Amino acid sequence: MISVNDDILHAQWDRVRGRLRDEFGEAAFKSWLNPLSLAEIKNGQVRILVPTRFWDWVATHYGDRIRSL
C-alpha cells in the first residue's frame, strides 16, 4: 500500500530526475541516471539503487549533484 508520504517522496524523486535530465542532457541521463531508483529514505538518508557495476563512475560524476538535489 502506498501512503501519502510515499507519493510525496516519489514526486520529489521524479522532480530530481527531471532536473538531472535537464542539467546533464538526454544521452547522459539515459546512459547513467535513468537506471537509478529511489530505494528508501530512513533517518534523513536517501538510499538509491544503481543496477549497474559502474556505480563508482556514476558516484564520481553525478554524486555531488544528486546529493545537492
Secondary structure by P-SEA (a helix, b strand, c coil): cccaaaaaaaaaaaaaaaaaaaaccaaaaaccccccccccccccbbbbbbcccaaaaaaaccaaaaaac
